[in-house]
Amino acid sequence: MVKCREEKVGLTMDHKKLAELLFPGIDKTPEYYEELYPLRDLPDGAKVTRLGPSPTGFIHLGNLYGAFVDERLAHQSGGVFFLRIEDTDDKREVEGAVEIIINSLRFFGINFDEGATMAGDVGAYGDYTQSHRGLIYQCFAKKLVDEGKAYPCFLSEEEIAAIREEQQALKANPGIYAKWAKSRELTYDEIEARIKAGEQFVVRLKSDGNLDLPEDQIRRIKVKDAIRGVLDMPENDQDTVILKRTGIPTYHFAHVVDDHLMRTTHVVRGAEWLPSLPIHIELFEKLGWEPPIYCHTAQLMKLDEEGNKRKLSKRLDPELSLDYYRKEGYHPAAVREYLLTILNSNFEEWRLANPDADIDEFEFTTEKMSNSGALFDLNKLNDVSKEVLLKISASDLYDFLKAWADEFRPDDEGVKVMLADRAYLERILDIGRHAERNPRKDHIFADQMVKNLSYFFDETFEIEDEMPQEVVVHDEVGTVIKKYLETYDHSDDNETWFNKIRAITDELGYAVKPKDYKKHPDEYKGHVGHISTVIRVALMGRQQSPDIWEIQQILGEERTRERLARFI
Ligand code: GLU
């Protein structure tokens, strides 16, 4: 009598038999895989990290942010950083996605030591594509079933929806757990009959957790997160699905199995995974494995127009996509430098103390990472970029612009013209950059540079700004330029040149010193700045520009005279 009841509730279930029934084709043992993927032979303290993007073709700033942490942790410690393709969810997969991922990250200086590559796997811990690892997941799911720690579940969508409704009515915690996990109670014979009848099932973890206890009796798990310190959370109580109907693992199971077998020491991933951490901890426990060290990174946030912090969104923020930076032509060194400023709170201080040091000399630590939202700010990136580009030689900048143009502007005539004469462009790029005090920092990214420097080329030169009103109201633009041209000598040095401007200023009744004009506006028509602005607009089409004399030297005498002559 008693025995019969026990059988009914599954207590005497022959788990071994059940495991064979569910996984008849699995002949490898867990020990086989443990031996196939031995502990890595690395120096003490070496970290093994991985990036696990889904191959959707959309690679974003969050991926780069995480990859940067992975890369630094591994390479600073003499460890290994590998790429694993996480293609088990049903998200849209894009052909060539692996190539996109590898190339985008490589562009920003992130290189993998191991894992999926365009030419196949590199490394002894593969296969590195989750969809090729079906047999491995099944082997470990089988082990859990064999030990009574997982079971097949036949609940249909409708049944699950009905359970949810009942739970809502009773104000019970939602989900499939404990008494709600109806398939826990199936006998071997019932399971066998249903499988024979062609019914599909998922495999669920049989959780030991219980969150229905009074608050103070609920067991809690404590996990040390390298970024967040000790996390203290209620244990998992959900019979989480580990294998879907198709036999494909869920993220939870794939993560645990892969990171164990690939001997990952540090799992860097977004904070969106924090709520499922208790599931992962229970899975590691049930499989008898040591969990890795988790590093849950902060969400990337931005300030919107109203000054509110919000998550960067794929729909609203083009700057979330890594393509954005490549297309705009941000230099990878600038993006790296900027990312470090938001990744480690002590980086900027270090940079001030070590202005010329290689960025890789900075010791990156997870402890100095923010655990609330990391604020991403394009203006700040631009400021950082100005500083970084200042340290890159004109020749290297030329090469960078050329590579960018070849990829993103192959048919842009203006850009072609700009790149046609290397020596000419290098001189332009260097204007004012070597000044001891206040060197010019006006290069930010390729597209901006192209626009900013367009006036140096006749093909793209345009008058964009107006002549200064002070001169226009006196109808003297032509007169200023005529006088300027009459005295113009291309071989004048900067000082002689400027003295001539002063002479014209004085002769036409403008103040040689701007402050005199400000003090006595009635005594002058304007000041020396207005006179030179006339020359600026005629030569550059803009009211703002670097030093006129220097620009004339680069434009050359002929082009200078010709542009000026148009205004007479
Ligand atoms: N495939 C997961 C994602 O794209 C990776 C998370 C992880 O790194 O564990 O979010």
Boltz pocket constraint, residues with backbone or C-beta under 6 A from the ligand:
constraints:
  - pocket:
      binder: B
      contacts: [[A, 50], [A, 51], [A, 52], [A, 53], [A, 54], [A, 86], [A, 255], [A, 267], [A, 268], [A, 269], [A, 270]]
      max_distance: 6.0
